[in-house]
Amino acid sequence: MPGDTQDIGSTKPYLIRALYEWCTDNGLTPYLAVRVGAGARVPMEFVKHGEIVLNISFDATSALTIGNDAIRFKARFSGVARDILVPIEQVAAIYARENNQGMAFPVESSSDDTHGGQADDAPVAAESAPTADSPPRTTSHLRPVESGVAEDESSPPEPPPAPRSGGSHLKRVK
């Protein structure tokens, strides 16, 4: 029944698509902050403390699909082509690299999160899984992973701009 609230899907994928479009329409670089868990297929050598930030701009990805259940795309990491899959529930934030404006989302940790994601022909980093006594993480601690052919393979990823005083521009949606 259309009025039944149990049949209503999450607004999260719609908000992610809207903010992605806002970034691209304004010439900004959309970054996706991900809390890596079971079902994710990301380059695990770039995962730190169970988190990774991905550049999902048009120049950095190909075949990008932001679906209602997962985000899928192809990208190059250190010159190696990878198929990336991020379940929507593991997206912690989407924001613009240039001004940090975007939106943060609650990411529920489950017992499956300790298993980490799947490596795409890459070793699993030992420190990638969060522990029960690790402090809660926020997107301000994440470092971006530049993917895409436009990046110079020999230079390290550019760090995100320093946050402005007065707090973050990310808003938590429940």
VMD Tcl script that draws the C-alpha trace (Angstrom):
set ca {
  {0.00 0.00 0.00}
  {1.49 3.44 -0.93}
  {0.80 5.00 2.49}
  {2.39 2.16 4.43}
  {5.64 3.47 5.95}
  {7.15 -0.03 6.10}
  {7.33 -0.11 2.28}
  {9.16 3.21 2.04}
  {12.83 2.94 1.09}
  {15.69 4.96 2.50}
  {16.24 8.56 1.37}
  {20.01 8.05 1.58}
  {20.66 6.95 -2.05}
  {18.52 9.83 -3.33}
  {20.44 12.35 -1.24}
  {23.77 10.90 -2.40}
  {22.68 11.21 -6.05}
  {21.46 14.77 -5.48}
  {24.70 15.88 -3.82}
  {26.76 14.16 -6.52}
  {24.81 16.12 -9.14}
  {25.20 19.36 -7.16}
  {28.97 18.85 -7.01}
  {29.31 18.13 -10.71}
  {26.97 20.98 -11.74}
  {29.11 23.41 -9.75}
  {32.49 22.13 -10.97}
  {33.32 20.57 -7.58}
  {34.95 17.20 -6.91}
  {32.60 14.77 -5.11}
  {34.26 12.63 -2.44}
  {32.59 9.62 -0.87}
  {33.53 8.71 2.73}
  {32.97 5.01 3.35}
  {33.03 2.91 6.52}
  {34.25 -0.35 4.96}
  {32.41 -3.48 5.99}
  {31.21 -6.79 4.62}
  {30.14 -6.60 1.00}
  {32.37 -3.67 0.07}
  {34.86 -4.16 -2.74}
  {37.52 -1.45 -2.40}
  {41.33 -1.34 -2.57}
  {42.05 -2.48 0.98}
  {45.62 -1.18 0.94}
  {44.14 2.34 1.13}
  {41.71 1.56 3.99}
  {42.74 3.13 7.29}
  {40.93 2.27 10.52}
  {38.10 0.71 8.52}
  {37.51 3.87 6.47}
  {38.30 5.08 2.97}
  {37.53 8.25 1.02}
  {36.98 7.85 -2.71}
  {37.03 10.46 -5.46}
  {33.88 9.70 -7.49}
  {34.21 12.53 -10.00}
  {33.54 11.95 -13.69}
  {37.28 12.25 -14.44}
  {38.26 9.69 -11.77}
  {35.68 7.00 -12.52}
  {34.00 5.17 -15.35}
  {30.66 3.36 -15.41}
  {29.55 5.09 -12.18}
  {26.16 3.88 -10.98}
  {24.62 5.20 -7.78}
  {21.83 2.71 -7.18}
  {19.45 2.33 -4.27}
  {21.48 -0.54 -2.76}
  {25.07 0.10 -3.85}
  {27.46 2.43 -5.64}
  {29.48 0.77 -8.41}
  {32.24 2.15 -10.61}
  {35.61 1.43 -12.17}
  {38.70 3.43 -11.23}
  {42.48 3.23 -11.30}
  {44.48 3.05 -8.08}
  {48.28 3.33 -8.46}
  {47.81 2.52 -12.14}
  {45.76 -0.63 -11.53}
  {42.16 -0.76 -12.79}
  {39.68 -1.85 -10.10}
  {35.96 -2.59 -9.93}
  {34.58 -0.80 -6.86}
  {31.39 -1.67 -5.00}
  {30.18 0.24 -1.95}
  {26.92 -0.78 -0.24}
  {24.78 2.34 0.37}
  {24.54 1.59 4.10}
  {28.36 1.93 4.37}
  {28.44 5.48 2.96}
  {29.33 7.82 5.82}
  {29.33 11.08 3.81}
  {29.42 12.71 0.40}
  {31.04 16.11 0.14}
  {32.88 18.49 -2.18}
  {36.68 18.38 -1.89}
  {37.03 22.10 -2.54}
  {34.79 23.43 0.26}
  {33.88 20.39 2.42}
  {30.18 21.07 1.86}
  {28.06 17.96 1.77}
  {26.17 15.59 4.03}
  {27.14 12.97 6.59}
  {25.04 9.91 7.29}
  {24.85 7.57 10.28}
  {26.60 4.29 9.58}
  {25.42 1.48 11.78}
  {28.17 -0.92 12.67}
  {27.22 -4.56 12.64}
  {29.09 -7.67 13.65}
  {29.87 -8.18 9.94}
  {31.96 -4.97 9.89}
  {34.85 -6.65 11.66}
  {35.36 -8.85 8.61}
  {36.12 -5.83 6.44}
  {35.48 -5.55 2.74}
  {36.84 -7.56 -0.11}
  {40.09 -6.70 -1.73}
  {40.10 -6.53 -5.50}
  {43.37 -8.47 -5.99}
  {44.86 -6.65 -3.00}
  {45.96 -7.80 0.46}
  {43.75 -6.94 3.42}
  {45.39 -4.40 5.71}
  {45.58 -5.65 9.30}
  {44.51 -2.30 10.73}
  {41.50 -1.97 8.42}
  {38.96 -3.53 10.78}
  {37.66 -1.41 13.66}
  {37.90 -2.83 17.15}
  {35.43 -2.66 20.01}
  {37.67 -0.29 22.00}
  {38.56 2.00 19.09}
  {37.16 5.52 19.42}
  {34.30 6.55 17.16}
  {35.59 7.96 13.87}
  {34.36 11.00 12.01}
  {34.78 12.02 8.41}
  {37.19 14.79 9.41}
  {39.86 12.11 10.05}
  {39.55 10.55 6.62}
  {42.12 11.10 3.90}
  {41.00 10.95 0.27}
  {42.18 8.35 -2.15}
  {42.58 9.90 -5.55}
  {41.45 7.51 -8.23}
  {41.34 8.07 -11.93}
  {43.69 8.50 -14.84}
  {43.96 12.27 -14.40}
  {46.15 11.87 -11.32}
  {49.94 11.76 -11.53}
  {50.80 8.24 -10.42}
  {54.07 9.28 -8.80}
  {52.68 11.95 -6.49}
  {50.88 11.17 -3.22}
  {47.15 11.97 -2.95}
  {46.33 15.59 -2.23}
  {45.04 16.03 1.33}
  {41.59 17.54 1.76}
  {41.45 21.26 2.50}
  {41.76 22.21 6.15}
  {38.36 22.58 7.82}
  {37.25 26.12 8.39}
  {36.88 27.31 11.94}
  {33.35 27.19 13.20}
  {32.73 23.53 12.49}
  {32.05 21.23 9.62}
  {29.65 21.84 6.77}
  {28.55 18.22 6.84}
  {25.10 17.61 8.23}
  {24.01 14.32 9.80}
  {20.77 12.85 8.41}
  {18.77 10.35 10.40}
}
mol new
graphics top color blue
foreach p $ca { graphics top sphere $p radius 0.5 }
foreach p [lrange $ca 0 end-1] q [lrange $ca 1 end] { graphics top cylinder $p $q radius 0.2 }
display resetview
